[in-house]
Amino acid sequence: MSKLALGVIKFQREVFPEKQELFERLSTGQNPEALFITCSDSRIETAMITQTDPGELFICRNAGNIVPPHTNQTGGMTASIEFAIGALQIPHIVVCGHTECGAMKGAMNCAKLTNLPHVRKWLGYSQRAVDIVEKMGAGLDEESKMRMLLEQNVILQLEHLKTHPTVAQALAQKAVRLHGWVYDIKTGEVTAFDESTGAWLPIEERYAAEVASATQAIN
């Protein structure tokens, strides 16, 4: 804990004073650009990957970046999604998977998780992605199968998002956009799903028009 304590002390003495105006503004409310759903894996640093400041992302993290389909049973993910879209009216939702994901490795071998019953049940929300990989990726090597699973799991969770009433309503009103990403820990590459073509593209290609517009506005 000494490392964490020293980090807090450094934040209070060095970081906070430099961004005091930002934190004072945030103390009056929040207006995030995106609901960012990603894995709990300690290697995923959302602010570093997206180069965002506090207040710009509303973050939900869990094993496997999973979104359970909507039911009448209240859960943490369901409530957070409802608040983010229904109350904060966040205009973008990103589901971001990542390489070397322990949850997805577990999903491929759920039978071995008998000593982790809650994990096994949770990963059941990825089963359809596993089924797709087992059928479509039968001839692939293990690394390629895992990459396919990472991508198919993100696509599946995007479909689950559409079952949530606040998301469905916002989509109907064109008030929210859904985004699927996969982050490669080793290379830093982020690919994004293009629903119109079914392809996974580098971020700079997938969002070329948006990036060009933002760059022009800055200049």
Backbone as a chain_set.jsonl record, in Angstrom:
{"seq": "MSKLALGVIKFQREVFPEKQELFERLSTGQNPEALFITCSDSRIETAMITQTDPGELFICRNAGNIVPPHTNQTGGMTASIEFAIGALQIPHIVVCGHTECGAMKGAMNCAKLTNLPHVRKWLGYSQRAVDIVEKMGAGLDEESKMRMLLEQNVILQLEHLKTHPTVAQALAQKAVRLHGWVYDIKTGEVTAFDESTGAWLPIEERYAAEVASATQAIN", "coords": {"N": [[0.809, -1.223, 0.0], [2.125, 1.139, 0.304], [3.049, 2.223, -2.098], [0.658, 3.052, -3.289], [-0.216, 4.94, -1.421], [1.853, 6.827, -1.555], [1.428, 7.637, -4.144], [-1.047, 8.953, -3.946], [-0.304, 11.082, -2.332], [1.49, 12.402, -4.037], [-0.289, 13.089, -6.073], [-1.956, 14.915, -4.688], [-0.152, 16.918, -4.022], [1.192, 17.671, -6.387], [-0.147, 17.056, -8.898], [-2.926, 17.722, -8.614], [-2.909, 20.581, -7.963], [-2.108, 21.633, -10.457], [-4.264, 21.098, -12.054], [-6.399, 22.254, -10.836], [-8.454, 24.043, -11.538], [-9.931, 22.527, -13.375], [-10.888, 20.437, -11.686], [-12.428, 21.919, -9.901], [-14.431, 22.768, -11.605], [-15.523, 20.279, -12.276], [-16.588, 19.587, -9.862], [-19.1, 20.6, -9.792], [-20.657, 19.121, -11.477], [-21.096, 16.619, -14.115], [-20.308, 15.811, -17.532], [-19.943, 13.567, -19.488], [-18.336, 12.343, -22.498], [-18.495, 9.768, -23.383], [-19.836, 6.566, -22.493], [-17.886, 4.164, -21.268], [-17.213, 0.918, -21.55], [-15.351, -1.59, -20.303], [-12.807, -4.098, -19.607], [-12.002, -5.429, -16.332], [-9.353, -5.902, -16.032], [-6.121, -5.186, -14.872], [-4.271, -4.135, -16.572], [-5.425, -2.457, -18.352], [-5.652, 0.79, -19.0], [-7.707, 3.244, -19.112], [-7.753, 6.099, -19.367], [-5.168, 6.621, -20.229], [-5.067, 5.26, -22.678], [-7.034, 6.566, -24.188], [-6.351, 9.173, -23.837], [-7.719, 11.023, -22.169], [-9.212, 13.409, -19.896], [-10.22, 13.589, -16.38], [-13.746, 13.306, -16.004], [-14.457, 13.035, -18.637], [-14.986, 10.442, -19.444], [-17.398, 7.999, -18.64], [-17.079, 5.316, -16.781], [-17.435, 1.813, -16.862], [-16.467, -1.218, -15.526], [-15.74, -4.657, -15.785], [-15.183, -8.235, -15.463], [-14.299, -9.341, -18.554], [-15.539, -7.345, -20.046], [-18.423, -7.284, -20.178], [-21.89, -7.043, -20.987], [-24.759, -7.757, -19.544], [-27.802, -9.042, -20.979], [-30.831, -7.097, -20.895], [-32.929, -7.421, -18.07], [-35.636, -7.639, -15.68], [-34.42, -7.791, -13.305], [-32.401, -6.095, -11.066], [-29.104, -4.984, -11.521], [-25.603, -4.107, -11.174], [-24.393, -3.315, -13.644], [-26.664, -2.909, -15.27], [-28.008, -0.826, -13.907], [-26.065, 1.19, -14.044], [-25.811, 1.63, -16.811], [-28.397, 2.502, -17.366], [-28.46, 4.903, -15.881], [-26.351, 6.33, -17.095], [-27.223, 6.713, -19.759], [-29.96, 7.338, -19.578], [-30.109, 9.393, -17.641], [-27.711, 11.02, -17.681], [-27.501, 11.28, -20.379], [-25.515, 10.498, -22.243], [-23.721, 10.576, -25.294], [-22.294, 8.555, -26.64], [-21.404, 5.091, -26.624], [-18.908, 2.895, -25.763], [-17.735, -0.352, -26.14], [-15.054, -2.065, -25.058], [-12.831, -4.51, -25.708], [-9.893, -6.589, -25.043], [-6.547, -7.826, -25.774], [-5.039, -10.888, -24.567], [-6.941, -11.555, -22.65], [-8.054, -12.74, -19.656], [-10.625, -13.438, -18.898], [-11.901, -14.102, -21.296], [-10.338, -16.257, -22.053], [-11.113, -17.972, -20.062], [-13.809, -18.22, -20.751], [-13.635, -19.793, -22.998], [-13.064, -22.167, -21.901], [-14.976, -23.039, -19.971], [-15.745, -25.28, -18.525], [-13.691, -25.89, -16.865], [-13.883, -24.18, -14.76], [-14.958, -24.866, -12.287], [-14.339, -24.325, -9.645], [-14.782, -21.674, -9.485], [-17.553, -20.575, -9.345], [-19.209, -18.266, -9.655], [-17.831, -16.721, -11.501], [-17.923, -18.461, -13.653], [-20.69, -18.508, -14.213], [-21.097, -15.817, -14.869], [-19.569, -15.564, -17.202], [-21.152, -16.894, -18.905], [-22.619, -15.072, -20.294], [-21.15, -14.597, -22.491], [-21.323, -16.773, -24.056], [-22.565, -17.174, -26.58], [-20.795, -15.912, -28.297], [-18.585, -17.569, -28.023], [-19.662, -19.897, -29.133], [-19.948, -19.111, -31.8], [-17.263, -18.798, -32.551], [-16.329, -21.418, -32.242], [-17.649, -22.643, -34.321], [-17.163, -21.074, -36.683], [-14.443, -20.693, -36.583], [-13.128, -23.097, -36.65], [-10.951, -24.172, -38.098], [-8.817, -22.594, -37.411], [-5.733, -21.478, -35.8], [-4.901, -21.427, -32.256], [-4.32, -18.822, -31.363], [-5.48, -17.205, -33.326], [-8.126, -17.974, -33.053], [-8.656, -16.97, -30.512], [-8.418, -14.23, -30.983], [-10.574, -13.873, -32.695], [-12.597, -14.481, -30.896], [-12.381, -12.389, -29.025], [-13.232, -10.262, -30.61], [-15.793, -11.123, -31.457], [-17.049, -11.308, -29.003], [-17.183, -8.622, -28.187], [-18.907, -7.637, -30.182], [-21.19, -9.136, -29.538], [-21.798, -8.108, -26.985], [-22.467, -5.522, -27.682], [-24.856, -6.041, -28.977], [-26.329, -6.958, -26.799], [-26.498, -4.574, -25.383], [-28.435, -3.189, -26.813], [-30.782, -4.244, -25.903], [-31.417, -2.944, -23.605], [-33.696, -0.697, -22.226], [-33.31, 2.183, -22.07], [-31.173, 2.559, -23.775], [-32.15, 1.487, -26.177], [-34.217, 3.302, -26.696], [-32.751, 5.688, -26.982], [-31.209, 5.026, -29.205], [-33.215, 4.789, -31.134], [-33.943, 7.423, -31.307], [-31.72, 8.447, -32.382], [-29.841, 9.422, -30.648], [-27.67, 8.338, -29.487], [-24.605, 6.609, -30.121], [-23.166, 3.448, -30.853], [-20.118, 1.738, -30.198], [-17.584, -0.579, -30.983], [-14.568, -1.791, -29.746], [-11.229, -3.175, -29.823], [-8.4, -3.559, -27.901], [-4.935, -3.864, -28.177], [-2.664, -5.022, -26.014], [0.129, -5.451, -26.193], [1.029, -4.103, -28.515], [-0.244, -1.654, -28.554], [-2.124, -1.034, -30.397], [-5.395, -0.143, -31.449], [-8.36, -1.415, -32.607], [-11.417, -0.888, -34.395], [-14.866, -1.689, -34.713], [-16.64, -1.802, -37.731], [-19.804, -1.531, -38.387], [-21.259, -1.397, -40.748], [-19.799, -2.726, -42.676], [-18.861, -4.949, -41.418], [-16.24, -5.226, -40.764], [-13.098, -5.031, -38.953], [-11.278, -2.261, -38.161], [-8.303, -0.18, -38.063], [-8.201, 2.42, -35.62], [-7.635, 5.019, -36.628], [-8.421, 4.765, -39.243], [-11.085, 3.904, -39.111], [-12.334, 6.09, -37.895], [-11.721, 8.227, -39.542], [-12.974, 10.445, -40.817], [-14.121, 11.843, -38.65], [-11.824, 12.413, -37.148], [-10.396, 14.032, -38.933], [-12.145, 16.21, -39.124], [-12.12, 17.137, -36.478], [-9.445, 17.815, -36.207], [-9.212, 19.852, -38.069], [-10.879, 21.727, -36.89], [-9.419, 22.383, -34.627], [-7.163, 23.53, -35.738]], "CA": [[0.0, 0.0, 0.0], [2.969, 2.333, 0.345], [3.087, 2.801, -3.449], [-0.601, 3.76, -3.504], [-0.227, 6.112, -0.547], [2.769, 7.805, -2.14], [0.765, 8.159, -5.336], [-2.052, 9.932, -3.52], [0.418, 12.267, -1.855], [1.99, 13.109, -5.22], [-1.458, 13.686, -6.723], [-2.417, 16.068, -3.924], [0.858, 17.977, -3.976], [1.706, 18.08, -7.688], [-1.098, 16.954, -10.009], [-4.153, 18.468, -8.344], [-2.752, 22.034, -8.125], [-2.009, 21.99, -11.871], [-5.578, 20.928, -12.681], [-7.39, 22.663, -9.843], [-9.601, 24.648, -12.209], [-10.726, 21.422, -13.905], [-11.587, 19.748, -10.607], [-13.461, 22.818, -9.38], [-15.544, 22.704, -12.553], [-16.136, 18.959, -12.157], [-17.3, 19.479, -8.593], [-20.473, 21.075, -9.984], [-21.405, 18.194, -12.333], [-20.32, 15.905, -15.132], [-20.884, 15.754, -18.881], [-19.005, 12.692, -20.203], [-18.548, 12.137, -23.929], [-18.771, 8.361, -23.679], [-19.899, 5.479, -21.527], [-16.789, 3.295, -21.701], [-17.352, -0.379, -20.891], [-14.156, -2.368, -20.587], [-12.493, -5.185, -18.677], [-11.398, -5.046, -15.051], [-7.93, -6.218, -16.116], [-5.312, -4.068, -14.372], [-3.403, -3.616, -17.639], [-6.197, -1.558, -19.2], [-5.69, 2.144, -18.432], [-8.595, 3.925, -20.063], [-7.353, 7.496, -19.595], [-3.934, 6.631, -21.004], [-5.369, 4.816, -24.035], [-7.853, 7.564, -24.89], [-5.816, 10.505, -23.556], [-8.827, 11.836, -21.668], [-9.136, 13.958, -18.548], [-11.367, 13.263, -15.538], [-15.006, 13.905, -16.422], [-14.737, 12.797, -20.053], [-15.468, 9.074, -19.62], [-18.176, 7.341, -17.582], [-16.444, 4.018, -16.975], [-17.925, 0.585, -16.223], [-15.48, -2.275, -15.735], [-16.026, -5.979, -15.21], [-14.456, -9.311, -16.12], [-14.753, -9.665, -19.897], [-16.308, -6.22, -20.638], [-19.704, -7.919, -20.48], [-23.152, -6.343, -20.741], [-25.853, -8.734, -19.51], [-29.054, -8.588, -21.595], [-31.711, -6.471, -19.919], [-34.016, -8.138, -17.404], [-36.216, -6.824, -14.606], [-33.572, -7.93, -12.125], [-31.45, -4.993, -10.997], [-27.689, -5.292, -11.336], [-24.744, -2.934, -11.273], [-24.246, -2.872, -15.028], [-27.962, -2.413, -15.737], [-28.262, 0.477, -13.296], [-25.086, 2.161, -14.543], [-26.193, 1.952, -18.188], [-29.625, 3.301, -17.293], [-28.107, 6.243, -15.412], [-25.498, 6.991, -18.078], [-27.962, 7.092, -20.954], [-31.238, 7.934, -19.223], [-29.959, 10.615, -16.846], [-26.625, 11.87, -18.186], [-27.696, 11.408, -21.832], [-24.204, 10.361, -22.886], [-24.0, 10.323, -26.711], [-21.536, 7.444, -27.209], [-21.087, 3.946, -25.76], [-17.818, 2.078, -26.289], [-17.399, -1.62, -25.497], [-13.652, -2.254, -25.428], [-12.145, -5.728, -25.29], [-8.428, -6.474, -25.102], [-5.784, -9.054, -25.94], [-4.622, -11.589, -23.342], [-8.036, -11.413, -21.689], [-8.261, -13.944, -18.865], [-12.045, -13.791, -18.891], [-12.213, -14.786, -22.556], [-9.692, -17.567, -21.976], [-12.006, -18.766, -19.222], [-15.039, -18.495, -21.499], [-13.338, -20.879, -23.927], [-12.866, -23.401, -21.111], [-15.825, -22.864, -18.795], [-15.843, -26.534, -17.773], [-12.599, -25.929, -15.889], [-14.088, -23.138, -13.748], [-15.85, -25.396, -11.247], [-14.008, -23.703, -8.355], [-15.139, -20.263, -9.58], [-18.924, -20.678, -9.869], [-19.763, -16.968, -10.065], [-17.153, -16.376, -12.75], [-18.458, -19.351, -14.699], [-22.027, -18.042, -14.569], [-20.945, -14.515, -15.514], [-19.044, -15.759, -18.55], [-22.233, -17.414, -19.734], [-23.093, -13.977, -21.151], [-20.303, -14.6, -23.682], [-21.386, -18.1, -24.658], [-22.898, -17.106, -28.013], [-19.552, -15.575, -29.0], [-17.802, -18.807, -28.02], [-20.294, -20.806, -30.096], [-19.601, -18.624, -33.142], [-15.848, -19.101, -32.797], [-16.179, -22.864, -32.39], [-18.169, -23.029, -35.626], [-16.525, -20.361, -37.786], [-12.985, -20.711, -36.468], [-12.693, -24.48, -36.39], [-9.663, -24.463, -38.719], [-7.823, -21.593, -37.03], [-4.876, -21.782, -34.656], [-5.466, -20.938, -31.0], [-4.191, -17.363, -31.284], [-6.489, -16.62, -34.219], [-9.428, -18.225, -32.427], [-8.835, -16.028, -29.409], [-8.677, -12.906, -31.555], [-11.956, -13.893, -33.165], [-13.476, -14.443, -29.726], [-12.366, -11.021, -28.492], [-14.055, -9.426, -31.489], [-17.179, -11.579, -31.415], [-17.605, -10.972, -27.692], [-17.535, -7.195, -28.219], [-20.107, -7.518, -31.014], [-22.301, -9.688, -28.769], [-22.166, -7.184, -25.913], [-23.169, -4.413, -28.326], [-26.231, -6.506, -29.181], [-26.967, -6.954, -25.478], [-26.797, -3.179, -25.035], [-29.655, -2.769, -27.503], [-31.957, -4.742, -25.167], [-31.673, -2.066, -22.463], [-34.701, 0.272, -22.687], [-32.805, 3.542, -22.289], [-30.314, 2.515, -24.957], [-33.024, 1.279, -27.33], [-34.909, 4.567, -26.958], [-31.77, 6.659, -27.481], [-30.86, 4.619, -30.564], [-34.352, 5.136, -31.993], [-33.932, 8.88, -31.466], [-30.393, 8.792, -32.899], [-29.206, 10.227, -29.605], [-26.488, 7.629, -28.998], [-23.923, 5.732, -31.076], [-22.468, 2.329, -30.23], [-18.794, 1.514, -30.766], [-16.876, -1.758, -30.508], [-13.117, -1.668, -29.887], [-10.331, -4.155, -29.21], [-7.096, -2.952, -27.598], [-3.82, -4.816, -28.126], [-1.781, -4.586, -24.931], [1.533, -5.51, -26.589], [1.376, -3.153, -29.572], [-0.94, -0.375, -28.384], [-3.091, -0.844, -31.473], [-6.826, -0.251, -31.151], [-9.184, -1.583, -33.795], [-12.818, -0.552, -34.15], [-15.797, -2.433, -35.549], [-17.447, -1.056, -38.689], [-21.015, -2.34, -38.51], [-21.751, -1.381, -42.118], [-19.038, -3.689, -43.48], [-18.507, -6.111, -40.613], [-14.783, -5.281, -40.667], [-12.401, -4.374, -37.842], [-10.344, -1.335, -38.782], [-7.544, 0.675, -37.143], [-8.951, 3.596, -35.164], [-7.455, 6.175, -37.512], [-9.184, 4.521, -40.469], [-12.52, 3.835, -38.779], [-12.838, 7.421, -37.542], [-10.945, 9.181, -40.34], [-13.74, 11.675, -41.056], [-14.247, 12.559, -37.378], [-10.505, 12.914, -36.774], [-10.077, 15.145, -39.846], [-12.978, 17.345, -38.745], [-11.643, 17.658, -35.194], [-8.126, 18.437, -36.446], [-9.472, 21.123, -38.768], [-11.444, 22.672, -35.916], [-8.334, 22.829, -33.739], [-6.277, 24.414, -36.51]], "C": [[0.841, 1.271, 0.0], [3.02, 3.016, -1.019], [1.823, 3.597, -3.72], [-0.656, 5.038, -2.675], [0.676, 7.216, -1.096], [2.17, 8.43, -3.397], [-0.265, 9.208, -4.998], [-1.38, 11.226, -3.071], [0.946, 13.088, -3.027], [0.856, 13.8, -5.963], [-1.871, 14.965, -6.018], [-1.439, 17.241, -4.001], [1.228, 18.522, -5.358], [0.638, 18.127, -8.793], [-2.316, 17.831, -9.787], [-3.97, 19.977, -8.508], [-2.701, 22.465, -9.584], [-3.369, 21.934, -12.567], [-6.713, 21.365, -11.75], [-8.635, 23.268, -10.486], [-10.527, 23.58, -12.785], [-11.532, 20.752, -12.813], [-12.668, 20.621, -9.969], [-14.688, 22.801, -10.284], [-16.281, 21.364, -12.437], [-16.935, 18.801, -10.862], [-18.756, 19.922, -8.706], [-21.302, 20.154, -10.873], [-20.504, 17.527, -13.347], [-21.073, 15.873, -16.461], [-19.991, 14.884, -19.759], [-19.365, 12.558, -21.679], [-18.948, 10.703, -24.22], [-18.939, 7.54, -22.408], [-18.899, 4.445, -22.033], [-16.839, 2.006, -20.889], [-16.155, -1.235, -21.272], [-13.901, -3.373, -19.474], [-11.879, -4.64, -17.385], [-9.892, -5.253, -15.033], [-7.082, -4.991, -15.768], [-4.424, -3.443, -15.443], [-4.124, -2.634, -18.561], [-6.33, -0.208, -18.503], [-6.449, 3.044, -19.4], [-8.149, 5.352, -20.377], [-6.092, 7.57, -20.434], [-4.215, 6.271, -22.458], [-6.084, 5.907, -24.819], [-7.356, 8.988, -24.699], [-6.934, 11.464, -23.148], [-8.557, 12.311, -20.242], [-10.298, 13.436, -17.713], [-12.613, 13.995, -16.026], [-15.384, 13.596, -17.853], [-15.253, 11.393, -20.344], [-16.262, 8.634, -18.397], [-17.84, 5.863, -17.72], [-17.136, 2.919, -16.174], [-16.943, -0.524, -16.547], [-15.959, -3.558, -15.082], [-15.228, -7.017, -15.98], [-15.066, -9.597, -17.498], [-15.52, -8.579, -20.604], [-17.686, -6.688, -21.115], [-20.867, -6.999, -20.138], [-24.257, -7.395, -20.719], [-27.087, -8.194, -20.245], [-29.988, -8.05, -20.521], [-32.741, -7.456, -19.379], [-34.593, -7.194, -16.357], [-35.426, -6.936, -13.303], [-32.504, -6.843, -12.14], [-30.04, -5.503, -10.755], [-26.866, -4.045, -11.544], [-24.596, -2.411, -12.691], [-25.539, -2.256, -15.552], [-28.241, -1.011, -15.194], [-27.318, 1.55, -13.839], [-25.415, 2.59, -15.97], [-27.423, 2.851, -18.192], [-29.322, 4.732, -16.873], [-27.323, 7.006, -16.472], [-26.285, 7.515, -19.265], [-29.264, 7.815, -20.611], [-31.128, 9.249, -18.489], [-28.898, 11.555, -17.419], [-26.721, 12.111, -19.686], [-26.359, 11.432, -22.582], [-24.394, 9.928, -24.341], [-23.258, 9.146, -27.342], [-21.357, 6.334, -26.161], [-20.016, 3.125, -26.462], [-17.729, 0.801, -25.462], [-16.014, -1.992, -25.99], [-13.102, -3.543, -24.836], [-10.641, -5.55, -25.405], [-7.776, -7.835, -25.263], [-5.376, -9.617, -24.575], [-5.678, -11.499, -22.247], [-8.29, -12.728, -20.961], [-9.708, -14.398, -18.856], [-12.406, -14.559, -20.154], [-11.524, -16.144, -22.635], [-10.544, -18.51, -21.134], [-13.278, -19.158, -19.951], [-14.85, -19.65, -22.474], [-13.212, -22.22, -23.208], [-13.687, -23.356, -19.833], [-15.906, -24.117, -17.925], [-14.781, -26.623, -16.689], [-12.789, -24.939, -14.738], [-14.994, -23.591, -12.609], [-15.576, -24.78, -9.883], [-14.284, -22.213, -8.341], [-16.562, -20.166, -10.139], [-19.522, -19.359, -10.337], [-19.131, -16.494, -11.366], [-17.729, -17.197, -13.897], [-19.844, -18.881, -15.156], [-21.956, -16.715, -15.31], [-20.501, -14.664, -16.963], [-20.059, -16.426, -19.472], [-22.805, -16.353, -20.657], [-22.223, -13.815, -22.404], [-20.44, -15.892, -24.485], [-21.69, -18.065, -26.152], [-21.673, -16.745, -28.844], [-18.655, -16.808, -29.087], [-18.345, -19.774, -29.067], [-19.938, -20.412, -31.53], [-18.173, -18.992, -33.496], [-15.652, -20.595, -33.022], [-16.656, -23.331, -33.757], [-17.385, -22.395, -36.763], [-15.003, -20.464, -37.757], [-12.404, -22.086, -36.247], [-11.308, -24.773, -36.952], [-8.548, -23.516, -38.332], [-6.924, -22.084, -35.907], [-5.441, -21.088, -33.418], [-5.401, -19.423, -30.875], [-5.256, -16.677, -32.135], [-7.892, -16.825, -33.666], [-9.686, -17.226, -31.308], [-9.109, -14.625, -29.923], [-10.119, -12.813, -32.055], [-12.922, -13.8, -31.988], [-13.531, -13.049, -29.123], [-13.297, -10.127, -29.291], [-15.529, -9.824, -31.418], [-17.83, -11.272, -30.068], [-18.012, -9.507, -27.633], [-18.817, -6.994, -29.027], [-21.336, -8.025, -30.257], [-22.748, -8.722, -27.68], [-22.84, -5.923, -26.473], [-24.627, -4.784, -28.596], [-26.991, -6.53, -27.864], [-27.353, -5.538, -25.058], [-28.129, -2.734, -25.613], [-30.917, -3.262, -26.816], [-32.298, -3.862, -23.974], [-32.584, -0.919, -22.908], [-34.165, 1.669, -22.959], [-31.922, 3.613, -23.532], [-31.168, 2.38, -26.218], [-33.74, 2.579, -27.716], [-33.958, 5.6, -27.549], [-31.336, 6.321, -28.905], [-31.965, 5.001, -31.544], [-34.386, 6.636, -32.279], [-32.616, 9.399, -32.058], [-29.637, 9.702, -31.933], [-27.958, 9.56, -29.04], [-25.929, 6.784, -30.135], [-23.162, 4.656, -30.316], [-21.162, 2.061, -30.963], [-18.178, 0.262, -30.154], [-15.398, -1.64, -30.797], [-12.425, -2.904, -29.324], [-8.946, -3.519, -29.099], [-6.041, -4.048, -27.48], [-2.8, -4.313, -27.112], [-0.332, -4.487, -25.394], [1.916, -4.417, -27.565], [0.77, -1.764, -29.39], [-1.985, -0.113, -29.45], [-4.516, -0.982, -30.945], [-7.566, -0.368, -32.473], [-10.643, -1.355, -33.422], [-13.699, -1.269, -35.17], [-16.589, -1.486, -36.44], [-18.679, -1.898, -38.991], [-21.506, -2.42, -39.952], [-21.052, -2.415, -42.997], [-18.719, -4.973, -42.735], [-17.011, -6.254, -40.407], [-14.286, -4.602, -39.389], [-11.268, -3.556, -38.429], [-9.524, -0.602, -37.718], [-8.35, 1.93, -36.821], [-8.85, 4.756, -36.156], [-8.204, 6.014, -38.833], [-10.683, 4.543, -40.196], [-13.112, 5.216, -38.528], [-12.126, 8.523, -38.323], [-11.683, 10.499, -40.514], [-13.835, 12.501, -39.781], [-12.917, 13.182, -36.961], [-10.124, 14.117, -37.631], [-10.867, 16.389, -39.462], [-12.489, 17.986, -37.456], [-10.306, 18.381, -35.372], [-8.289, 19.798, -37.125], [-10.015, 22.18, -37.817], [-10.372, 23.239, -34.989], [-7.436, 23.831, -34.457], [-6.997, 25.666, -36.992]], "O": [[0.329, 2.357, -0.272], [3.033, 4.244, -1.097], [1.879, 4.68, -4.302], [-1.085, 6.085, -3.158], [0.307, 8.39, -1.101], [2.382, 9.61, -3.676], [-0.358, 10.236, -5.67], [-1.836, 12.322, -3.395], [0.864, 14.316, -3.019], [0.997, 14.932, -6.425], [-2.112, 15.985, -6.664], [-1.845, 18.402, -4.04], [1.544, 19.705, -5.489], [0.534, 19.111, -9.526], [-2.7, 18.6, -10.669], [-4.811, 20.612, -9.143], [-3.191, 23.541, -9.926], [-3.598, 22.637, -13.551], [-7.845, 20.896, -11.872], [-9.75, 23.026, -10.024], [-11.749, 23.698, -12.7], [-12.729, 20.519, -12.98], [-13.707, 20.113, -9.546], [-15.825, 22.818, -9.814], [-17.51, 21.319, -12.493], [-17.847, 17.978, -10.784], [-19.559, 19.649, -7.813], [-22.506, 20.359, -11.022], [-19.312, 17.82, -13.435], [-22.303, 15.905, -16.501], [-19.347, 15.392, -20.677], [-20.532, 12.647, -22.062], [-19.658, 10.439, -25.19], [-18.284, 7.782, -21.395], [-19.067, 3.911, -23.129], [-16.547, 2.0, -19.693], [-15.974, -1.566, -22.443], [-14.677, -3.483, -18.525], [-11.317, -3.545, -17.354], [-9.223, -4.815, -14.097], [-7.299, -3.902, -16.3], [-3.887, -2.352, -15.251], [-3.506, -2.046, -19.449], [-7.054, -0.091, -17.513], [-5.892, 3.537, -20.38], [-8.17, 5.764, -21.537], [-5.948, 8.471, -21.261], [-3.673, 6.895, -23.37], [-5.771, 6.144, -25.986], [-7.874, 9.914, -25.324], [-7.076, 12.555, -23.699], [-7.79, 11.705, -19.494], [-11.261, 12.899, -18.261], [-12.545, 15.162, -16.414], [-16.516, 13.861, -18.259], [-15.888, 11.17, -21.375], [-15.85, 8.865, -17.26], [-18.27, 5.22, -18.678], [-17.392, 3.066, -14.979], [-16.619, -0.748, -17.713], [-16.507, -3.55, -13.98], [-14.66, -6.716, -17.03], [-16.209, -10.042, -17.596], [-16.105, -8.831, -21.657], [-18.06, -6.516, -22.275], [-20.84, -6.276, -19.142], [-24.655, -7.881, -21.778], [-27.387, -7.004, -20.142], [-29.945, -8.493, -19.374], [-33.345, -8.222, -20.131], [-34.096, -6.083, -16.171], [-35.73, -6.257, -12.322], [-31.783, -6.693, -13.126], [-29.813, -6.35, -9.891], [-27.371, -3.036, -12.036], [-24.664, -1.203, -12.921], [-25.517, -1.21, -16.2], [-28.66, -0.121, -15.935], [-27.73, 2.688, -14.065], [-25.311, 3.769, -16.306], [-27.484, 3.837, -18.928], [-29.868, 5.674, -17.447], [-27.589, 8.181, -16.723], [-26.048, 8.63, -19.73], [-29.63, 8.788, -21.27], [-31.959, 10.137, -18.683], [-29.156, 12.742, -17.619], [-26.099, 13.034, -20.211], [-26.123, 12.283, -23.439], [-25.157, 8.998, -24.601], [-23.563, 8.772, -28.474], [-21.181, 6.606, -24.973], [-20.188, 2.71, -27.608], [-17.656, 0.854, -24.235], [-15.808, -2.209, -27.184], [-12.927, -3.659, -23.623], [-10.164, -4.492, -25.814], [-8.365, -8.865, -24.936], [-5.373, -8.908, -23.569], [-5.353, -11.382, -21.066], [-8.694, -13.714, -21.576], [-9.991, -15.595, -18.811], [-13.131, -15.553, -20.095], [-12.067, -17.081, -23.221], [-10.68, -19.692, -21.448], [-13.772, -20.275, -19.802], [-15.789, -20.399, -22.746], [-13.251, -23.277, -23.837], [-13.169, -23.602, -18.744], [-16.114, -24.018, -16.716], [-14.949, -27.347, -15.708], [-11.95, -24.867, -13.839], [-15.718, -22.78, -12.031], [-16.475, -24.715, -9.046], [-14.059, -21.545, -7.332], [-16.757, -19.728, -11.273], [-20.267, -19.335, -11.317], [-19.809, -15.934, -12.228], [-17.987, -16.673, -14.981], [-20.131, -18.862, -16.353], [-22.683, -16.512, -16.281], [-21.002, -13.968, -17.846], [-19.844, -16.511, -20.681], [-23.405, -16.675, -21.683], [-22.525, -12.995, -23.272], [-19.746, -16.08, -25.484], [-21.126, -18.852, -26.912], [-21.527, -17.219, -29.97], [-18.036, -17.054, -30.122], [-17.577, -20.397, -29.801], [-19.662, -21.27, -32.368], [-17.898, -19.445, -34.608], [-14.889, -20.994, -33.902], [-16.131, -24.304, -34.298], [-16.985, -23.082, -37.703], [-14.35, -20.336, -38.793], [-11.304, -22.222, -35.712], [-10.557, -25.543, -36.353], [-7.442, -23.616, -38.863], [-7.29, -22.987, -35.154], [-6.35, -20.264, -33.519], [-6.321, -18.803, -30.342], [-5.858, -15.689, -31.714], [-8.749, -15.95, -33.794], [-10.791, -16.702, -31.17], [-9.94, -13.908, -29.365], [-10.793, -11.801, -31.86], [-13.946, -13.121, -32.071], [-14.604, -12.574, -28.75], [-14.054, -9.336, -28.728], [-16.406, -8.966, -31.33], [-19.03, -11.005, -30.003], [-19.067, -9.179, -27.09], [-19.712, -6.263, -28.601], [-22.402, -7.414, -30.326], [-23.947, -8.535, -27.472], [-23.689, -5.327, -25.81], [-25.523, -3.95, -28.463], [-28.166, -6.165, -27.815], [-28.404, -5.327, -24.452], [-28.868, -1.986, -24.973], [-32.008, -2.768, -27.1], [-33.367, -4.019, -23.384], [-32.267, -0.234, -23.881], [-34.52, 2.282, -23.966], [-31.929, 4.611, -24.251], [-30.936, 3.074, -27.208], [-33.855, 2.915, -28.894], [-34.305, 6.304, -28.498], [-31.119, 7.219, -29.719], [-31.692, 5.475, -32.646], [-34.803, 7.063, -33.355], [-32.416, 10.604, -32.215], [-28.909, 10.61, -32.333], [-27.263, 10.145, -28.209], [-26.668, 6.307, -30.996], [-22.584, 4.921, -29.262], [-21.099, 2.144, -32.189], [-18.245, 0.064, -28.941], [-14.998, -1.418, -31.94], [-12.965, -3.592, -28.458], [-8.398, -3.01, -30.077], [-6.233, -5.036, -26.771], [-2.149, -3.292, -27.333], [0.367, -3.541, -25.03], [3.007, -3.855, -27.467], [1.228, -0.803, -30.008], [-2.662, 0.915, -29.418], [-4.799, -1.832, -30.101], [-7.418, 0.479, -33.354], [-11.054, -1.595, -32.287], [-13.325, -1.432, -36.331], [-17.143, -0.493, -35.969], [-18.611, -2.86, -39.756], [-22.111, -3.421, -40.337], [-21.641, -2.923, -43.952], [-18.349, -5.974, -43.347], [-16.55, -7.289, -39.926], [-14.948, -3.731, -38.825], [-10.398, -4.092, -39.116], [-9.993, -0.42, -36.595], [-9.092, 2.433, -37.663], [-9.851, 5.394, -36.483], [-8.577, 7.002, -39.466], [-11.453, 5.128, -40.957], [-14.254, 5.485, -38.901], [-11.949, 9.631, -37.814], [-11.082, 11.564, -40.373], [-13.653, 13.719, -39.814], [-12.87, 14.317, -36.487], [-9.593, 15.104, -37.122], [-10.329, 17.496, -39.47], [-12.443, 19.21, -37.338], [-10.067, 19.424, -34.765], [-7.596, 20.762, -36.797], [-9.673, 23.359, -37.909], [-10.409, 24.411, -34.615], [-7.005, 24.831, -33.884], [-6.393, 26.51, -37.653]]}, "num_chains": 1, "name": "protein.A"}
